Amino acid sequence: AQSVTQPDIHITVSEGASLELRCNYSYGATPYLFWYVQSPGQGLQLLLKYFSGDTLVQGIKGFEAEFKRSQSSFNLRKPSVHWSDAAEYFCAVGARGGSYIPTFGRGTSLIVHP
Amino acid sequence: KAGVTQTPRYLIKTRGQQVTLSCSPISGHRSVSWYQQTPGQGLQFLFEYFSETQRNKGNFPGRFSGRQFSNSRSEMNVSTLELGDSALYLCASSLDQPARNEQFFGPGTRLTVL
């Protein structure tokens, strides 16, 4: 079975600073990988996903993520954070065979200082 | 097109009562998944329905049940409520298998058990 770890529970950055949120997964092959964002009082929204091909994936709201097979990682990045990016971010892993259900990380709470 | 809707948005119940939550997926989506979100446990998968059949089930007691109708709308029911059932319940719809497709989440139903 797959698993996913988001090592950082909280991250605080200043507005305009760069951002990297970490995600590590455990799976026997290359999984499907997702990043979702949850703003306060709302459901989750997909930022980007990786299925195959180019390991650098572009998403919405200026986010990108890079799949690194050797490190079993799928870190999310943004070059310049805006105050509206303050939210909870979830990494999710889906298996290519077997379970139909993705496994979500515990989430990273992003705090943005003005 | 309209997003995933969930009703009600907020519920307050007392221990021992039962509750029914409703979810209307995006038009054309046949897969509906339910998740329980709490600060301590994160996002936990409850069950997934596809074409009116429960296709996957998480590790929750039998007090948690669900169903899906022919129009893909779904309901989940929790009987004999316990204090620990207080959580945000999220519904997500997708075209097919959630592990391999983008899930669209509703805003959730906030259940408080007193």
Interface residues (C-beta under 8 A of the other chain):
Chain A: Y32 F34 Y36 G41 Q42 G43 L44 Q45 L46 K49 F51 F90 G94 A95 R96 S99 Y100 I101 P102 F104 G105 R106 G107
Chain B: V4 S33 G42 L43 F45 E48 R55 N56 G58 L90 A92 Q97 P98 A99 R100 E102 Q103 F104 F105 G106 P107 G108
